[in-house]
Amino acid sequence: MGLSDSVGGMPDDSAVTTEDHLLRQMRDQVIDNDLKLIQAINSRLALVTRLRSYKEDRGLDFVDPSREEWMHRYLQGANKGPLSSEGLTEIYGHVLELTKRETVRRA
């Protein structure tokens, strides 16, 4: 059973993938990376939920704009591409907003 046959089912592209093994292999690698992204986001949410609870128990503000700015600069320096600086800014902004929303629901 290939990845395309598992969770959620995928469109039937057997006519293409039967003839083009490289296409199927690349698609499987993309979905493998997508699954890793979901796992990483879920892990981040669990960690930040604990952090949020810890800070709230001590009367500290959850959001720390200076920390967010530091993390953004750090990630910009660590990014070796091909993700552009603008792309990183966009995706990281989404991750921060998602994390804030999701940890409110879990707290």
Beta strands, then each sheet from edge to edge (+ up, - down):
end
